[in-house]
């Protein structure tokens, strides 16, 4: 993605060329509007950053050859005073399980190594229609079913805060790109914590919207039911909100989005929750799970910040059982992979051995048992809705472990306790099962400077109220901590 002469000349004319890559999306929009910067200048700075860091981090795996022409067109629109949106000309990356017209969409697998879609998935179409600059596709684990980021096609993605460590997964490439300054924004998917946990490992804001809030169509085959949603990844809550508002909204082709729009309207009519003292339940104990002691202390500090903002924060257990979620989780992935293998008969030869085994296990799940599980999902969602009658927000750590070695699938010990493959991921999957919105926010870093985060989970449809609360928290911690350190 080397710059052309016209871009380099424009970049040299900028008074702050070396730090353009660190500007927020909101700041870029303001600079475009005032004429202080152009999208071509910004693209040149971002391309320099990508050239310097991406070979080490392996965050962006497919570049968009059209992006310079898009930046040129955006610059002309701003010059004419006719931008398509506030985010016109703002760079964004797209996770490699979300379709972008004309760009390879490999899903981290040899199975789709040559697949180039001819249509944008709906959120991408909305970004394109708003004039955003799609930089390229970000790396994922195969079929986005791992908590770290590595695959047979593109290899391992590393964490900008320490390249020996993982940024998590499955949105590992997306968070690595944003955290390293290779674009201020990204969109990812979250089917079990795949936005929130990686955001916690890289010091970012990551929003998992309510099911249906971001309508989906024209995408890859779904393998995680409606648990998987598309959401924004950013360095600030304001930026996450800007991108969320752009990609959110119903579409008749996604009927769940119609119900989500109604729920969002009802939530807004009830009044902005963040303007009153909220009842926040902090839950760190999920049945005796392991939790890194530094994460424990960091998130306890975030609880104190929320109390200082006037909210009522109490600690206790979840007010509903996770037995169903824990039992169903492995079956969900197995049946999803079995369905994928049935759709693509060549998958048995091209997919990694682990997924061949998963597909066989999924194919052996009986239809009656799976139907009963689907019925249990509805009951679980009802149980969670009832529990929110007495609380406004459930708060947990986003991940139970600090980042671990980049090429290792998961940490096998946390705080001296042996754990299994999802020991680090215990806090997030239930939110996908119930469909509520959740956001990761950074809390105090570890002694070694590694990012730590926590999640806030709101009522179904309360995405915007959740963002309000997140902005209040962010403003308070910014005053406490000053400017954040920038990973290099």
ChimeraX attribute file (.defattr): number of C-alpha atoms within 10 A of each C-alpha:
attribute: neighborCount
match mode: 1-to-1
recipient: residues
	/A:1	16
	/A:2	11
	/A:3	18
	/A:4	11
	/A:5	10
	/A:6	11
	/A:7	22
	/A:8	17
	/A:9	13
	/A:10	16
	/A:11	23
	/A:12	14
	/A:13	12
	/A:14	15
	/A:15	11
	/A:16	11
	/A:17	16
	/A:18	14
	/A:19	13
	/A:20	22
	/A:21	25
	/A:22	21
	/A:23	16
	/A:24	20
	/A:25	27
	/A:26	18
	/A:27	14
	/A:28	26
	/A:29	23
	/A:30	15
	/A:31	15
	/A:32	25
	/A:33	17
	/A:34	12
	/A:35	12
	/A:36	12
	/A:37	24
	/A:38	27
	/A:39	28
	/A:40	27
	/A:41	26
	/A:42	27
	/A:43	29
	/A:44	28
	/A:45	26
	/A:46	25
	/A:47	20
	/A:48	19
	/A:49	21
	/A:50	24
	/A:51	14
	/A:52	13
	/A:53	18
	/A:54	21
	/A:55	12
	/A:56	15
	/A:57	23
	/A:58	23
	/A:59	34
	/A:60	26
	/A:61	22
	/A:62	19
	/A:63	16
	/A:64	17
	/A:65	14
	/A:66	14
	/A:67	20
	/A:68	21
	/A:69	12
	/A:70	20
	/A:71	27
	/A:72	17
	/A:73	18
	/A:74	26
	/A:75	22
	/A:76	16
	/A:77	16
	/A:78	22
	/A:79	15
	/A:80	9
	/A:81	11
	/A:82	12
	/A:83	21
	/A:84	16
	/A:85	16
	/A:86	20
	/A:87	24
	/A:88	28
	/A:89	33
	/A:90	30
	/A:91	26
	/A:92	27
	/A:93	30
	/A:94	26
	/A:95	29
	/A:96	30
	/A:97	26
	/A:98	25
	/A:99	29
	/A:100	28
	/A:101	15
	/A:102	15
	/A:103	21
	/A:104	23
	/A:105	24
	/A:106	26
	/A:107	25
	/A:108	26
	/A:109	22
	/A:110	18
	/A:111	22
	/A:112	18
	/A:113	14
	/A:114	11
	/A:115	15
	/A:116	15
	/A:117	18
	/A:118	13
	/A:119	15
	/A:120	20
	/A:121	19
	/A:122	21
	/A:123	27
	/A:124	21
	/A:125	17
	/A:126	15
	/A:127	21
	/A:128	18
	/A:129	13
	/A:130	20
	/A:131	23
	/A:132	25
	/A:133	26
	/A:134	26
	/A:135	26
	/A:136	22
	/A:137	29
	/A:138	31
	/A:139	35
	/A:140	36
	/A:141	30
	/A:142	23
	/A:143	22
	/A:144	27
	/A:145	19
	/A:146	22
	/A:147	27
	/A:148	32
	/A:149	32
	/A:150	29
	/A:151	22
	/A:152	13
	/A:153	18
	/A:154	19
	/A:155	15
	/A:156	23
	/A:157	36
	/A:158	26
	/A:159	31
	/A:160	27
	/A:161	23
	/A:162	20
	/A:163	16
	/A:164	16
	/A:165	21
	/A:166	32
	/A:167	37
	/A:168	37
	/A:169	30
	/A:170	33
	/A:171	36
	/A:172	36
	/A:173	36
	/A:174	36
	/A:175	41
	/A:176	33
	/A:177	29
	/A:178	26
	/A:179	28
	/A:180	24
	/A:181	26
	/A:182	31
	/A:183	30
	/A:184	27
	/A:185	27
	/A:186	30
	/A:187	30
	/A:188	28
	/A:189	27
	/A:190	26
	/A:191	24
	/A:192	27
	/A:193	30
	/A:194	28
	/A:195	35
	/A:196	34
	/A:197	38
	/A:198	34
	/A:199	37
	/A:200	30
	/A:201	32
	/A:202	29
	/A:203	28
	/A:204	28
	/A:205	28
	/A:206	34
	/A:207	34
	/A:208	34
	/A:209	29
	/A:210	30
	/A:211	24
	/A:212	26
	/A:213	31
	/A:214	26
	/A:215	25
	/A:216	23
	/A:217	14
	/A:218	17
	/A:219	16
	/A:220	13
	/A:221	12
	/A:222	13
	/A:223	21
	/A:224	20
	/A:225	14
	/A:226	14
	/A:227	23
	/A:228	22
	/A:229	26
	/A:230	26
	/A:231	26
	/A:232	29
	/A:233	35
	/A:234	29
	/A:235	26
	/A:236	23
	/A:237	26
	/A:238	19
	/A:239	21
	/A:240	27
	/A:241	19
	/A:242	17
	/A:243	23
	/A:244	25
	/A:245	14
	/A:246	19
	/A:247	23
	/A:248	21
	/A:249	18
	/A:250	20
	/A:251	18
	/A:252	10
	/A:253	12
	/A:254	14
	/A:255	13
	/A:256	18
	/A:257	22
	/A:258	18
	/A:259	16
	/A:260	22
	/A:261	21
	/A:262	14
	/A:263	18
	/A:264	22
	/A:265	13
	/A:266	13
	/A:267	19
	/A:268	16
	/A:269	9
	/A:270	10
	/A:271	11
	/A:272	15
	/A:273	19
	/A:274	18
	/A:275	13
	/A:276	10
	/A:277	15
	/A:278	19
	/A:279	16
	/A:280	23
	/A:281	24
	/A:282	22
	/A:283	17
	/A:284	23
	/A:285	17
	/A:286	15
	/A:287	9
	/A:288	7
	/A:289	15
	/A:290	21
	/A:291	24
	/A:292	17
	/A:293	14
	/A:294	18
	/A:295	24
	/A:296	17
	/A:297	15
	/A:298	20
	/A:299	25
	/A:300	18
	/A:301	14
	/A:302	21
	/A:303	24
	/A:304	13
	/A:305	19
	/A:306	21
	/A:307	16
	/A:308	12
	/A:309	15
	/A:310	13
	/A:311	18
	/A:312	16
	/A:313	20
	/A:314	14
	/A:315	15
	/A:316	11
	/A:317	13
	/A:318	18
	/A:319	16
	/A:320	12
	/A:321	14
	/A:322	15
	/A:323	9
	/A:324	15
	/A:325	20
	/A:326	13
	/A:327	11
	/A:328	17
	/A:329	15
	/A:330	13
	/A:331	17
	/A:332	18
	/A:333	21
	/A:334	24
	/A:335	22
	/A:336	20
	/A:337	27
	/A:338	24
	/A:339	17
	/A:340	17
	/A:341	20
	/A:342	14
	/A:343	11
	/A:344	13
	/A:345	11
	/A:346	11
	/A:347	21
	/A:348	17
	/A:349	11
	/A:350	16
	/A:351	19
	/A:352	16
	/A:353	11
	/A:354	8
	/A:355	21
	/A:356	19
	/A:357	14
	/A:358	19
	/A:359	23
	/A:360	16
	/A:361	17
	/A:362	20
	/A:363	17
	/A:364	12
	/A:365	14
	/A:366	9
	/A:367	10
	/A:368	9
	/A:369	10
	/A:370	15
	/A:371	11
	/A:372	10
	/A:373	18
	/A:374	14
	/A:375	11
	/A:376	15
	/A:377	17
	/A:378	12
	/A:379	14
	/A:380	21
	/A:381	18
	/A:382	12
	/A:383	15
	/A:384	22
	/A:385	16
	/A:386	13
	/A:387	15
	/A:388	16
	/A:389	9
	/A:390	12
	/A:391	16
	/A:392	22
	/A:393	21
	/A:394	22
	/A:395	27
	/A:396	26
	/A:397	32
	/A:398	32
	/A:399	29
	/A:400	28
	/A:401	25
	/A:402	24
	/A:403	27
	/A:404	20
	/A:405	18
	/A:406	21
	/A:407	17
	/A:408	15
	/A:409	19
	/A:410	23
	/A:411	18
	/A:412	16
	/A:413	16
	/A:414	19
	/A:415	13
	/A:416	10
	/A:417	12
	/A:418	11
	/A:419	16
	/A:420	12
	/A:421	13
	/A:422	16
	/A:423	21
	/A:424	26
	/A:425	20
	/A:426	21
	/A:427	25
	/A:428	24
	/A:429	21
	/A:430	22
	/A:431	22
	/A:432	24
	/A:433	25
	/A:434	23
	/A:435	24
	/A:436	23
	/A:437	25
	/A:438	32
	/A:439	31
	/A:440	32
	/A:441	28
	/A:442	27
	/A:443	25
	/A:444	21
	/A:445	18
	/A:446	15
	/A:447	8
	/A:448	7
	/A:449	11
	/A:450	18
	/A:451	22
	/A:452	31
	/A:453	32
	/A:454	28
	/A:455	30
	/A:456	24
	/A:457	24
	/A:458	27
	/A:459	26
	/A:460	23
	/A:461	26
	/A:462	27
	/A:463	25
	/A:464	21
	/A:465	20
	/A:466	24
	/A:467	23
	/A:468	19
	/A:469	19
	/A:470	23
	/A:471	18
	/A:472	15
	/A:473	20
	/A:474	20
	/A:475	12
	/A:476	15
	/A:477	17
	/A:478	11
	/A:479	9
	/A:480	10
	/A:481	9
	/A:482	8
	/A:483	8
	/A:484	8
	/A:485	8
	/A:486	11
	/A:487	13
	/A:488	12
